[in-house]
Amino acid sequence: MTPETPATAAAADTSGRVVVVTGAARGIGRAIAERFVAEGDRVATLYRGGDLPKGVSGYVADVTDSEAVDAAFAAIEKDLGPVEVLVANAGVTRDQLLMRMTDDDFQTVLDVNLMGTFRCVRRASKGMIRLRRGRIVLVGSVIGQIGGPGQVNYAASKAALVGMARSITRELGGRGITANVVAPGFVETDMTAALPEATAARYLANIPAGRFAHTSEVAAAVSFFASDEAGYISGAVLHVDGGLGMGH
């Protein structure tokens, strides 16, 4: 796929870091992108469509396509400069009970959530190695640690991100590159807003904080991992879940 050309103003701006947030058109990814824009960074996204926050340069690419990912990163580097921060956020769900889950249900979720993350990390790391610095933040999920009925595929894909971040840390930690996981719990998004009242109440009963997270709270955790202050933290998992997954 051919990346879109970013707005001229964004391309001309040379202040701040170059940050890539995958899937910034909605939900958690949108809040993360907005946070980096507010902090003065130059933010780009790989996404499949939709309206983007102000100040975010969009590059249409499917993370299941290695060539599309490579082309998007090449365009970002040309337009904005070397990528210094990668937030791998893009993800999908295909919930189904184990006995009814098809091979395609399982493979599709892993190809986006796990392989898609791998493709983006692999490509972004090339420039970070040359720079001898970089921040990689993988957006996981509390479900990756505690599991969820009907979510064998999703839980597997998110749990695997922890091993990925820790392996990256061992491989690239000496080059000034960190890799960490932010694991949200239930977050106030369009998806949770559409839950039946009884279902939402059942979820809330298991959350010590007694509420869902705000997307801005997840974005704050991502921002910390991407900061200079977090330079000695790598291979860590930070739960933003109101205590739902504590102990994992």
Secondary structure as the mmCIF struct_conf table of DSSP 4:
data_model
#
loop_
_struct_conf.conf_type_id
_struct_conf.id
_struct_conf.beg_label_comp_id
_struct_conf.beg_label_asym_id
_struct_conf.beg_label_seq_id
_struct_conf.end_label_comp_id
_struct_conf.end_label_asym_id
_struct_conf.end_label_seq_id
HELX_LH_PP_P HELX_LH_PP_P1 THR A 2 ALA A 7
HELX_RH_AL_P HELX_RH_AL_P1 THR A 8 ALA A 12
BEND BEND1 GLY A 16 GLY A 16
STRN STRN1 VAL A 18 VAL A 21
BEND BEND2 THR A 22 GLY A 23
TURN_TY1_P TURN_TY1_P1 ALA A 24 ALA A 25
BEND BEND3 ARG A 26 ARG A 26
HELX_RH_AL_P HELX_RH_AL_P2 GLY A 27 ALA A 38
TURN_TY1_P TURN_TY1_P2 GLU A 39 GLY A 40
STRN STRN2 ARG A 42 TYR A 47
BEND BEND4 ARG A 48 GLY A 50
TURN_TY1_P TURN_TY1_P3 LYS A 54 GLY A 55
STRN STRN3 VAL A 56 VAL A 60
TURN_TY1_P TURN_TY1_P4 VAL A 63 THR A 64
HELX_RH_AL_P HELX_RH_AL_P3 SER A 66 ASP A 79
TURN_TY1_P TURN_TY1_P5 LEU A 80 LEU A 80
BEND BEND5 PRO A 82 PRO A 82
STRN STRN4 VAL A 85 ALA A 88
HELX_RH_3T_P HELX_RH_3T_P1 LEU A 98 ARG A 100
HELX_RH_AL_P HELX_RH_AL_P4 ASP A 103 LEU A 110
HELX_RH_PI_P HELX_RH_PI_P1 ASP A 111 MET A 115
HELX_RH_AL_P HELX_RH_AL_P5 GLY A 116 LEU A 131
TURN_TY1_P TURN_TY1_P6 ARG A 132 ARG A 132
STRN STRN5 GLY A 134 VAL A 139
TURN_TY1_P TURN_TY1_P7 VAL A 142 VAL A 142
HELX_RH_AL_P HELX_RH_AL_P6 ILE A 143 ILE A 146
TURN_TY1_P TURN_TY1_P8 PRO A 149 GLY A 150
HELX_RH_AL_P HELX_RH_AL_P7 VAL A 152 LEU A 172
HELX_RH_3T_P HELX_RH_3T_P2 GLY A 173 ARG A 175
TURN_TY1_P TURN_TY1_P9 GLY A 176 GLY A 176
STRN STRN6 ILE A 177 PRO A 184
BEND BEND6 PHE A 186 PHE A 186
STRN STRN7 VAL A 187 VAL A 187
BEND BEND7 THR A 189 THR A 189
HELX_RH_AL_P HELX_RH_AL_P8 ASP A 190 ALA A 193
TURN_TY1_P TURN_TY1_P10 ALA A 194 ALA A 194
BEND BEND8 LEU A 195 LEU A 195
HELX_RH_AL_P HELX_RH_AL_P9 GLU A 197 ALA A 205
TURN_TY1_P TURN_TY1_P11 ASN A 206 ASN A 206
TURN_TY1_P TURN_TY1_P12 PRO A 208 ALA A 209
BEND BEND9 GLY A 210 ARG A 211
HELX_LH_PP_P HELX_LH_PP_P2 PHE A 212 PHE A 212
STRN STRN8 ALA A 213 ALA A 213
HELX_LH_PP_P HELX_LH_PP_P3 HIS A 214 HIS A 214
HELX_RH_AL_P HELX_RH_AL_P10 THR A 215 PHE A 225
TURN_TY1_P TURN_TY1_P13 ALA A 226 ALA A 226
BEND BEND10 SER A 227 SER A 227
HELX_RH_3T_P HELX_RH_3T_P3 ASP A 228 ALA A 230
TURN_TY1_P TURN_TY1_P14 GLY A 231 TYR A 232
BEND BEND11 GLY A 235 GLY A 235
STRN STRN9 VAL A 237 VAL A 240
BEND BEND12 ASP A 241 ASP A 241
TURN_TY1_P TURN_TY1_P15 GLY A 242 GLY A 247
#
